[in-house]
Amino acid sequence: MIAYPNSANISLFLLRVKTDADDLGNQVLRLVGSKEVVGVTSSITSKEFYQSKETKVLLDFKVSIQAFLYDKSKYVYVPNEDTIYKVERSYQNGMWMELYCSETQLKKEEIEGWNL
């Protein structure tokens, strides 16, 4: 198989999550919606890495998806890694939306309505 530059190399889910209170008043996360998309991953640059260290938000990777697919989701789920990432920053670059992501400690079981 031949890999082409800028070809999709990751499948992920955009997660729309809402913070609510349960019957006892405890904060819970509810899955409001999800959308499966494909994107192009790339490493963050050294400049972005050092800037993230200064702000104490360590970025793990950047993924570019087509801008019209992005629905302002604040989390992404990568099934191959079984990991939920937080979208720390989004940036529109022409027809692409770059999502800068950091790993969270969230588990699927902690999100009510999880159905992926």
C-alpha positions in Angstrom: 0.0 0.0 0.0 1.3 3.5 -0.9 0.8 6.3 1.6 0.1 9.7 0.1 0.9 13.0 1.8 -2.0 14.5 3.6 -4.1 11.3 3.2 -6.3 10.3 6.1 -4.5 8.2 8.6 -6.8 8.2 11.7 -10.4 7.5 12.4 -11.9 9.2 15.5 -15.1 10.4 17.0 -16.0 14.0 17.8 -17.8 14.0 21.2 -20.2 16.6 22.3 -20.4 16.3 26.1 -22.5 18.2 28.6 -21.9 18.6 32.3 -25.0 18.0 34.3 -26.0 17.2 37.9 -27.5 13.8 38.8 -30.3 13.3 41.3 -27.9 13.7 44.2 -26.3 16.9 42.8 -23.1 15.3 41.7 -21.6 16.4 38.5 -21.8 13.9 35.7 -20.8 14.0 32.0 -23.5 13.2 29.4 -22.9 12.3 25.8 -25.0 14.7 23.8 -23.8 13.6 20.4 -21.0 12.0 18.4 -19.7 12.0 14.9 -17.2 9.7 13.3 -14.6 11.4 11.1 -11.3 10.7 9.5 -8.3 13.0 9.7 -4.6 13.5 9.2 -2.5 13.4 12.3 0.8 15.2 12.7 3.2 16.0 15.5 3.1 19.3 17.1 6.0 21.6 16.3 8.7 22.3 18.9 7.4 25.9 19.1 3.9 24.6 19.9 5.3 22.2 22.4 7.2 24.9 24.3 4.2 27.2 24.3 2.1 24.4 25.7 4.6 23.8 28.5 4.5 27.5 29.4 0.7 27.3 29.7 0.9 23.9 31.5 -1.4 22.3 28.9 0.7 19.6 27.3 -0.5 18.8 23.8 -0.2 15.2 22.6 -0.9 15.6 18.9 -2.6 17.6 16.2 -5.3 16.2 13.8 -6.6 18.0 10.8 -10.2 17.3 9.6 -12.3 19.0 7.0 -13.6 22.2 8.5 -17.2 21.6 7.6 -17.2 18.4 9.7 -16.2 20.1 12.9 -19.1 20.9 15.3 -17.2 22.6 18.1 -16.8 19.3 20.0 -14.6 19.6 23.0 -13.5 15.9 23.1 -12.4 13.3 20.6 -12.3 9.6 21.1 -9.7 7.5 19.3 -11.0 3.9 19.1 -7.6 2.3 18.1 -6.1 3.7 21.4 -9.3 3.5 23.4 -8.5 7.0 24.7 -10.4 10.2 25.1 -8.6 13.4 24.3 -9.6 17.0 25.1 -9.5 19.5 22.2 -7.4 22.3 23.8 -7.4 24.5 20.7 -8.9 24.6 17.3 -7.6 26.6 14.3 -9.1 26.9 10.9 -6.5 26.6 8.1 -8.3 27.0 4.8 -10.5 24.0 4.3 -9.0 22.2 7.3 -9.7 22.5 11.0 -6.7 21.7 13.1 -7.5 20.3 16.5 -4.8 20.3 19.1 -5.4 17.5 21.6 -4.3 16.5 25.0 -4.9 13.1 26.7 -7.5 13.0 29.5 -8.0 10.6 32.3 -11.7 10.2 31.3 -12.9 6.7 30.8 -15.9 5.7 28.6 -17.7 4.3 31.7 -17.7 7.8 33.3 -19.8 9.3 30.5 -23.5 8.7 30.7 -25.1 7.7 27.4 -21.9 6.2 25.9 -22.9 4.2 22.9 -19.8 3.9 20.7 
